[in-house]
Amino acid sequence: MSKKKVIIVGASHGGHQSIIELLNRYNDVDITLFESGDFISFMSCGMELFLEDSVTNVNDVRNFSEKSFPQSNVHILNNHLVQKINTDKKTVSVLDTTTNKNEDFDYDKLILSSGVTPKSLPIPGNDLENVFLMRGYDWATKIKAKLNDPNTKKVTIIGAGYIGIEAAEASVKAGKEVTLLDVIDRPLGTYLDSDMTSILEKHLVKNGVNVEMNVKIEKFVGDKKVSSVKTTTAEYPSDLVIQAAGVKANTDWLRGTIDLDNRGWIKTNEYLQTNIKDIYAIGDATLAYSIPASTKVPIALATVARREARYLVKHIFEDSPSAPFKGVVGSSALSVFDYHFAESGLNSFTAKRAGVNIATSFYSDTLRPIYVPADKGNTKVHVYLAYNPDNHQILGGAVLSKYDITAQGNVLALAIENKMSLEDLSEADFFFQPGFDRQWSLLNLAAQHALHEDKF
């Protein structure tokens, strides 16, 4: 009996998890994964750790390599660019970029995990030397070399999201003068509400980052090499510019074959199927079904891609999938110098974008009982909750502190996924030990605060 041929396009989290699931669940599959790049599965989310010399080696910052799957039915091919899907023949046309040879490969099932590419601002000077992007193995090594170069003194970061903040911190720690620019009104403004971003913006400034928001960048100035970044109101001398201004779906090659929306995201149904039979899509190039938003939204997270891959492979050979993909919450965390935060579900920005009406609450307290002094670990902590104003269902939340309480973000994720209410969270049974927390745990207290109960 011949094996079912499964082709996977893209070697990031979705592609990696698809291989694992296929091997775990089936004995009669032949798996081929194509990756257009030279380096298999670089983890861009680990780039800051590499830039700060906190990893074993840049070549280790990956999910897997070509050697990770020695099974005879797994074929991992880097430097292979999938250029076209021939739906009538159920083949893909692939270019081997090392030999410039084209070849067609046939499939029974095709999984698209093509991911995203970083945006370069469409302005004059974006092709100057030392104007970099912050994603992928090649850019990581280039940025690292520049941060190690004593001639690189002034670094300008474009974009105040996660990647931009990571670039700014790594650059400060490398001893550079750092300016952070963005068109939005506050750093991390699409991830956190203003109660938390106001704390973090002050902390960035305190640590030496020149934060300039609400700016429009006109051009990168220089003769061959960049020398400054010009906005409508000022000009910032720059030896290095790192662009972290968002991403776009890597889907242009699919136009005319796979249905895309007006921004290039792959359209899928509730079973992660595309418009073409036996072709599926997962990961950053798709819109993910958000449990708290009850609709599909962009959630570019490794955790999302892996959950989608796990679901998809479980049902991939069913004529009619037995259940739809239940969706995700969307959770993430970040350190900003001494502060750590984790966020989950919706905030004011993402709720508005999804058309969801929310109410919010912001709670500040100390982590431990009042009789524990600050110098003994009784740190200031902050909790944000977003909820349905009618039935109090929790739709989002975040925690922030100089003490690492990011694991509480996972508690919020579970509460959101299971559609708990403020009332549920206010009485949830958590442990108490004064060396760790309060008699009512932090999230109990935050929910009680949102319900306007008297402070404990």
C-alpha positions as CSV (number, residue, x, y, z in Angstrom):
1,M,0.0,0.0,0.0
2,S,1.5,3.4,-1.0
3,K,2.0,6.0,1.6
4,K,-0.1,9.2,1.6
5,K,2.1,12.1,0.5
6,V,1.9,15.2,2.6
7,I,3.8,18.4,1.5
8,I,4.4,21.2,4.0
9,V,5.4,24.7,2.9
10,G,7.4,26.5,5.5
11,A,9.7,25.4,8.3
12,S,8.7,27.5,11.2
13,H,6.5,26.5,14.2
14,G,3.5,25.3,12.1
15,G,5.7,23.2,9.8
16,H,7.6,21.7,12.6
17,Q,4.5,20.8,14.6
18,S,2.9,19.3,11.5
19,I,5.8,16.9,11.1
20,I,5.6,15.9,14.8
21,E,1.9,15.3,14.7
22,L,2.0,13.4,11.4
23,L,4.7,11.0,12.8
24,N,2.8,10.6,16.1
25,R,-0.5,9.8,14.5
26,Y,0.1,7.9,11.3
27,N,2.3,5.1,9.9
28,D,1.5,5.5,6.3
29,V,2.6,9.0,5.4
30,D,5.5,10.3,3.4
31,I,6.3,13.9,4.5
32,T,8.2,16.5,2.5
33,L,8.9,20.0,3.9
34,F,10.1,22.8,1.7
35,E,11.9,25.8,3.2
36,S,13.0,28.7,0.9
37,G,15.7,29.9,3.2
38,D,19.2,28.4,3.8
39,F,18.7,28.0,7.6
40,I,16.0,25.7,8.8
41,S,13.6,27.1,11.5
42,F,15.4,30.1,13.0
43,M,13.4,31.4,16.0
44,S,13.2,35.1,15.6
45,C,11.5,35.3,19.0
46,G,14.9,34.2,20.4
47,M,16.8,37.0,18.6
48,E,17.1,39.3,21.6
49,L,18.6,36.5,23.6
50,F,21.2,36.0,20.9
51,L,21.9,39.7,20.6
52,E,22.5,39.8,24.4
53,D,24.8,36.8,24.4
54,S,22.2,34.7,26.3
55,V,22.2,31.7,24.0
56,T,24.7,28.9,23.4
57,N,25.2,29.7,19.8
58,V,23.3,31.5,17.0
59,N,23.0,28.1,15.2
60,D,21.1,26.7,18.2
61,V,18.4,29.3,18.0
62,R,16.0,27.1,16.1
63,N,13.2,24.6,16.5
64,F,14.8,21.9,14.5
65,S,17.3,21.2,11.7
66,E,17.4,18.9,8.7
67,K,18.9,16.2,11.0
68,S,16.2,16.4,13.6
69,F,14.0,13.8,11.8
70,P,16.1,10.9,10.6
71,Q,13.0,8.9,9.7
72,S,13.1,7.6,6.1
73,N,9.7,9.0,5.4
74,V,10.6,12.6,6.3
75,H,12.3,14.8,3.8
76,I,13.4,18.3,4.8
77,L,14.7,20.5,1.9
78,N,16.0,23.9,2.5
79,N,16.8,26.4,-0.3
80,H,13.7,25.1,-2.0
81,L,11.2,27.8,-3.1
82,V,7.7,26.6,-3.8
83,Q,6.5,28.9,-6.6
84,K,3.2,27.5,-7.8
85,I,0.4,25.0,-6.9
86,N,-0.9,23.0,-9.8
87,T,-4.3,22.2,-8.4
88,D,-5.5,20.2,-11.4
89,K,-2.5,17.8,-11.1
90,K,-2.1,18.1,-7.3
91,T,1.5,19.1,-7.6
92,V,3.7,21.9,-6.5
93,S,6.4,23.5,-8.6
94,V,9.6,24.0,-6.6
95,L,12.8,25.9,-7.5
96,D,16.0,24.6,-6.0
97,T,17.7,27.9,-5.5
98,T,21.2,26.3,-5.2
99,T,21.0,24.6,-8.6
100,N,18.3,26.8,-10.3
101,K,16.5,23.6,-11.1
102,N,12.7,23.4,-11.2
103,E,10.8,20.2,-10.3
104,D,7.2,19.2,-9.6
105,F,6.3,17.2,-6.5
106,D,2.9,15.6,-6.1
107,Y,0.8,15.6,-2.9
108,D,-2.2,14.0,-1.4
109,K,-2.5,16.7,1.2
110,L,-0.8,20.1,1.2
111,I,-0.2,22.2,4.3
112,L,0.6,25.9,3.8
113,S,2.6,27.4,6.7
114,S,4.3,30.0,4.6
115,G,4.4,32.6,7.4
116,V,5.1,36.3,7.1
117,T,7.9,38.6,6.0
118,P,9.0,41.9,7.7
119,K,7.9,45.2,6.2
120,S,10.4,47.7,4.9
121,L,9.1,51.2,5.0
122,P,8.3,52.4,1.4
123,I,10.3,55.6,1.7
124,P,13.5,57.0,0.1
125,G,16.7,55.5,1.4
126,N,15.3,52.1,2.5
127,D,18.0,50.4,0.4
128,L,20.9,52.2,2.1
129,E,23.6,50.2,3.9
130,N,22.9,49.7,7.6
131,V,19.2,49.8,7.2
132,F,18.2,46.4,8.6
133,L,15.2,44.3,9.3
134,M,14.8,42.4,12.6
135,R,13.7,38.9,11.6
136,G,15.5,35.7,10.6
137,Y,19.0,34.2,10.8
138,D,20.7,36.5,8.3
139,W,19.4,39.7,9.8
140,A,20.2,38.5,13.3
141,T,23.9,37.9,12.5
142,K,24.1,41.3,10.7
143,I,22.6,43.2,13.6
144,K,24.9,41.4,16.1
145,A,28.0,42.4,14.1
146,K,26.9,46.0,14.1
147,L,26.1,46.1,17.8
148,N,29.6,44.6,18.4
149,D,31.2,47.3,16.2
150,P,32.5,50.3,18.2
151,N,31.9,52.5,15.2
152,T,28.1,51.9,15.6
153,K,27.2,54.6,18.2
154,K,23.7,55.7,17.4
155,V,20.9,53.2,16.7
156,T,17.4,54.2,15.6
157,I,14.6,51.6,16.0
158,I,11.5,51.9,13.8
159,G,8.5,50.4,15.5
160,A,7.6,50.2,19.2
161,G,6.0,46.7,19.3
162,Y,7.6,43.6,20.8
163,I,10.4,43.4,18.2
164,G,11.2,47.1,18.4
165,I,11.4,47.0,22.2
166,E,13.6,44.0,22.1
167,A,15.9,45.7,19.6
168,A,16.0,48.9,21.7
169,E,16.9,47.0,24.9
170,A,19.6,44.9,23.2
171,S,21.1,48.1,21.7
172,V,21.2,49.9,25.0
173,K,22.9,46.9,26.6
174,A,25.4,47.0,23.8
175,G,26.3,50.5,24.9
176,K,24.6,52.4,22.0
177,E,22.6,55.6,22.0
178,V,19.1,54.5,21.1
179,T,16.1,56.3,19.6
180,L,12.7,54.5,19.3
181,L,10.3,55.9,16.7
182,D,6.7,55.0,15.9
183,V,3.6,56.4,14.3
184,I,1.4,55.2,17.2
185,D,1.0,57.3,20.4
186,R,2.8,55.0,22.9
187,P,5.1,52.1,23.0
188,L,3.4,48.7,23.0
189,G,0.1,50.5,22.3
190,T,-1.4,47.6,20.4
191,Y,-0.6,45.1,23.2
192,L,-1.4,46.9,26.4
193,D,-3.7,49.7,27.6
194,S,-2.4,53.0,28.7
195,D,-2.3,52.2,32.4
196,M,0.6,49.8,31.7
197,T,2.3,51.5,28.8
198,S,2.7,54.7,30.8
199,I,4.7,52.8,33.3
200,L,6.8,51.1,30.6
201,E,7.4,54.2,28.6
202,K,8.9,56.0,31.7
203,H,11.0,52.9,32.3
204,L,12.4,52.9,28.8
205,V,13.3,56.6,29.1
206,K,14.9,55.9,32.5
207,N,17.1,53.2,30.9
208,G,18.4,55.5,28.2
209,V,15.9,55.1,25.3
210,N,14.9,58.3,23.6
211,V,11.2,57.5,23.0
212,E,9.5,59.5,20.2
213,M,5.9,58.6,19.4
214,N,3.4,60.1,17.0
215,V,6.1,60.6,14.3
216,K,5.9,60.2,10.6
217,I,9.1,59.1,8.9
218,E,9.9,60.7,5.6
219,K,13.1,59.1,4.6
220,F,16.4,57.5,5.5
221,V,19.2,60.0,4.7
222,G,22.7,59.0,3.6
223,D,25.2,58.5,0.8
224,K,25.4,54.7,0.3
225,K,25.3,54.3,4.1
226,V,22.5,55.6,6.3
227,S,23.4,58.7,8.3
228,S,20.1,59.8,9.8
229,V,16.4,59.2,9.9
230,K,14.3,62.2,8.9
231,T,10.7,62.7,10.2
232,T,8.3,65.5,9.5
233,T,9.5,67.3,12.7
234,A,13.1,66.3,13.3
235,E,16.2,64.4,12.1
236,Y,17.9,61.7,14.1
237,P,21.6,60.9,13.4
238,S,21.9,57.1,12.9
239,D,24.7,54.7,12.3
240,L,22.3,51.8,12.3
241,V,18.6,51.6,11.6
242,I,16.5,48.6,12.6
243,Q,13.1,48.4,11.1
244,A,10.5,46.5,13.2
245,A,7.4,48.1,11.6
246,G,5.2,45.0,11.2
247,V,4.9,42.1,8.8
248,K,3.0,41.1,5.7
249,A,1.7,37.6,4.8
250,N,4.1,35.7,2.5
251,T,1.3,34.8,0.1
252,D,1.8,36.8,-3.2
253,W,2.7,33.5,-4.9
254,L,-0.7,32.1,-4.0
255,R,-2.8,34.8,-5.7
256,G,-5.1,33.4,-8.3
257,T,-5.1,30.0,-6.8
258,I,-5.8,30.3,-3.0
259,D,-8.4,32.7,-1.8
260,L,-6.8,35.7,0.1
261,D,-8.4,38.7,1.8
262,N,-7.6,42.2,0.8
263,R,-4.5,42.2,3.0
264,G,-3.1,39.0,1.7
265,W,-4.1,36.7,4.6
266,I,-5.1,33.2,3.5
267,K,-8.8,32.5,3.9
268,T,-9.7,29.3,5.8
269,N,-12.9,27.8,7.1
270,E,-13.5,26.5,10.6
271,Y,-11.6,23.3,9.7
272,L,-8.5,25.3,8.5
273,Q,-9.3,24.3,4.9
274,T,-8.7,26.7,2.0
275,N,-10.9,27.0,-1.0
276,I,-9.1,24.2,-2.7
277,K,-9.7,20.6,-1.7
278,D,-6.9,18.9,0.2
279,I,-5.0,22.2,0.8
280,Y,-4.9,23.6,4.3
281,A,-3.3,26.7,5.9
282,I,-2.0,27.4,9.4
283,G,0.2,30.0,11.1
284,D,1.0,33.6,10.7
285,A,-0.2,33.9,7.1
286,T,-3.8,33.2,8.2
287,L,-6.3,34.8,10.5
288,A,-6.8,32.8,13.7
289,Y,-10.2,32.3,15.3
290,S,-10.1,34.2,18.6
291,I,-12.2,32.8,21.4
292,P,-12.7,36.1,23.2
293,A,-13.4,38.1,20.0
294,S,-15.6,35.3,18.5
295,T,-14.2,36.1,15.1
296,K,-11.0,35.7,13.1
297,V,-8.2,38.2,13.8
298,P,-4.4,38.4,13.1
299,I,-2.5,36.6,15.9
300,A,1.1,36.0,14.8
301,L,2.2,33.7,17.6
302,A,4.1,30.4,17.7
303,T,1.6,29.0,20.2
304,V,-1.2,29.6,17.7
305,A,0.5,27.9,14.8
306,R,1.3,24.9,16.9
307,R,-2.2,24.5,18.1
308,E,-3.6,24.8,14.6
309,A,-1.1,22.2,13.4
310,R,-2.1,19.8,16.1
311,Y,-5.8,20.2,15.3
312,L,-5.3,20.0,11.5
313,V,-3.2,16.9,11.4
314,K,-5.6,15.1,13.8
315,H,-8.4,15.6,11.2
316,I,-6.5,15.9,8.0
317,F,-7.5,12.5,6.6
318,E,-11.2,12.7,7.7
319,D,-13.6,13.1,4.8
320,S,-15.7,15.4,7.0
321,P,-13.8,16.7,10.1
322,S,-15.5,15.5,13.3
323,A,-15.1,18.9,15.0
324,P,-14.1,22.5,14.0
325,F,-11.0,24.2,15.4
326,K,-12.1,25.6,18.7
327,G,-9.9,28.7,18.4
328,V,-7.2,30.3,20.5
329,V,-6.9,33.1,23.1
330,G,-3.6,34.6,22.0
331,S,-1.1,35.2,24.8
332,S,2.4,36.6,25.0
333,A,4.9,38.0,27.4
334,L,7.9,40.4,27.3
335,S,10.6,41.8,29.5
336,V,11.3,45.5,29.3
337,F,14.5,46.0,31.2
338,D,13.5,45.4,34.8
339,Y,9.8,45.0,34.1
340,H,8.0,41.8,33.0
341,F,4.5,41.6,31.6
342,A,2.2,38.9,30.1
343,E,-1.0,39.6,28.2
344,S,-3.8,37.4,27.0
345,G,-6.9,37.9,24.9
346,L,-8.3,41.3,24.1
347,N,-7.3,44.8,25.0
348,S,-8.9,48.1,24.1
349,F,-7.1,48.3,20.7
350,T,-7.7,44.7,19.6
351,A,-11.3,44.7,20.9
352,K,-12.1,47.9,18.9
353,R,-10.5,46.3,15.8
354,A,-12.6,43.2,16.2
355,G,-15.8,45.2,16.9
356,V,-16.1,43.9,20.5
357,N,-17.5,46.1,23.3
358,I,-15.5,45.7,26.5
359,A,-15.2,47.3,29.9
360,T,-11.8,47.5,31.6
361,S,-10.4,47.6,35.1
362,F,-6.9,48.4,36.3
363,Y,-5.7,47.2,39.7
364,S,-2.4,48.0,41.5
365,D,-1.3,46.5,44.8
366,T,1.6,44.7,46.5
367,L,2.4,41.0,45.8
368,R,2.5,40.0,49.4
369,P,0.9,41.0,52.7
370,I,1.5,44.5,54.0
371,Y,3.7,43.3,56.8
372,V,6.3,42.2,54.3
373,P,8.6,45.2,53.5
374,A,9.4,46.1,49.9
375,D,13.1,45.3,50.4
376,K,12.1,41.7,51.3
377,G,10.3,41.1,48.0
378,N,7.0,42.8,48.5
379,T,6.9,44.1,44.9
380,K,4.4,46.4,43.3
381,V,2.1,44.5,40.9
382,H,-0.5,45.6,38.3
383,V,-3.4,43.7,36.8
384,Y,-5.5,44.7,33.8
385,L,-8.8,43.0,33.0
386,A,-11.1,43.4,30.0
387,Y,-14.6,41.9,30.2
388,N,-18.0,41.9,28.7
389,P,-19.9,44.7,30.5
390,D,-23.2,42.8,30.3
391,N,-22.4,39.3,31.6
392,H,-18.9,40.0,33.0
393,Q,-17.2,37.3,30.9
394,I,-13.5,37.8,31.0
395,L,-12.2,38.7,27.5
396,G,-8.6,39.8,28.2
397,G,-6.1,40.6,30.8
398,A,-2.5,41.5,31.6
399,V,-0.1,41.5,34.5
400,L,3.0,43.7,35.1
401,S,5.6,43.9,37.7
402,K,9.4,44.0,38.3
403,Y,8.9,40.7,40.0
404,D,8.3,38.0,37.4
405,I,4.6,37.2,37.7
406,T,4.2,36.3,34.0
407,A,2.9,32.8,34.9
408,Q,-0.3,34.6,36.1
409,G,-0.8,35.4,32.4
410,N,-1.4,31.6,31.8
411,V,-4.1,31.7,34.5
412,L,-5.8,34.6,32.7
413,A,-5.5,32.6,29.4
414,L,-7.3,29.6,31.0
415,A,-10.0,31.9,32.4
416,I,-10.6,33.5,29.0
417,E,-10.5,30.2,27.1
418,N,-13.1,28.7,29.5
419,K,-15.2,31.8,29.4
420,M,-15.0,32.5,33.1
421,S,-16.7,35.6,34.6
422,L,-15.3,38.2,37.0
423,E,-17.4,36.5,39.7
424,D,-15.7,33.2,38.9
425,L,-12.2,34.7,39.1
426,S,-13.0,36.7,42.2
427,E,-13.6,33.4,44.2
428,A,-11.2,31.0,42.3
429,D,-9.4,28.8,44.8
430,F,-5.7,29.6,44.7
431,F,-3.0,28.9,47.3
432,F,-1.8,31.3,50.0
433,Q,1.6,31.5,51.6
434,P,2.9,34.9,52.7
435,G,6.3,34.3,51.2
436,F,4.6,34.2,47.8
437,D,1.2,36.1,47.7
438,R,-1.8,37.4,49.6
439,Q,-4.7,35.7,51.5
440,W,-6.7,36.4,48.4
441,S,-4.5,35.9,45.4
442,L,-3.6,38.7,43.1
443,L,-6.1,37.7,40.4
444,N,-8.8,37.2,43.0
445,L,-8.2,40.8,44.2
446,A,-8.1,42.2,40.6
447,A,-11.5,40.6,39.9
448,Q,-13.0,41.8,43.1
449,H,-11.7,45.3,42.3
450,A,-13.4,45.1,38.8
451,L,-16.7,44.2,40.6
452,H,-16.3,47.4,42.8
453,E,-16.0,45.4,46.0
454,D,-14.4,47.0,49.1
455,K,-10.6,46.5,49.0
456,F,-9.3,43.6,51.1
